[in-house]
Amino acid sequence: MRVAIIPARGGSKRIPQKNIKKFCGKPIIAWPIEAAKASGCFDLIVVSTDDDRIATVARNCGASVPFERPAELSDDFTGTSPVMRHAVNWIAKNVQAVKYACCLYATAPFVTAEDLQKGQRLIEDSGSSYAFSVTSYAFPIQRAIRITDEGRIAMFEPKYYHARSQDLEEAWHDAGQFYWGTATAWCEERPVFSRDSVPVRLPRHRVQDIDTEEDWLRAEWLFRAMQAHGDTT
């Protein structure tokens, strides 16, 4: 079976109750749940949480919350891989064997059903361990600069000082929206950033980290502008 697993623990420090805070009129977790449902990719959509309020909102949005995430997987230092491993193993033991599991972040309101469908096709066709969302850097990373301890400027890669931007290799980064993976890859906690992964490319305007209140406001402005223009691609 194919499952979507949405990690959504309580206890967010920088943005209280971040995973269920209203984003453009809905709890933010509602947007990825709706995208997962609309994609038709999944036999089951599960939210992994330790928080009763998040569990209630998730169920009201149409997701399943069949277990309570253990406390040892709910602190500030637990990564995504152990949470996914726990969820995949629980589903396999209590529901049905899992073939593919897609980690879908609760604070990814820009994710679309089409993105998830593309990720499914890529992981199935490529035979890779993972297929995950990426987007390109807006500026060549080879020409990045740093500020020294003396308050001066230095290039990370001085050899590229005279290079033209168009001659430099394009660089990409994790878009932080979703990660399709085989059940085996999740259970073995294989690294996502490896040659055994394939990229699902997203345009930069649909990628926004939401870690601070300022990020949140910027994301809502962008989201509303995109909705007003019917732009979801």
ABEGO torsion letter per residue (X at the ends): XBBBBBBBBBGBAABBGAAABBBGGBBAAAAAAAAAAAAGABABBBBBBABAAAAAAAAAAGBBBABBBBAAAABAABBAAAAAAAAAAAAAAAABBBABBBBBBAABAABBAAAAAAAAAAAAAAGBABBBBBBBBABBAAABBBBBAAGBBBBABAAAAABBAAABBBBBBBAGABBBBBAAAAAAGBBABBAABBBBBBBAAABBBBABAAAAAAAAAAAAAAAAAGBAX
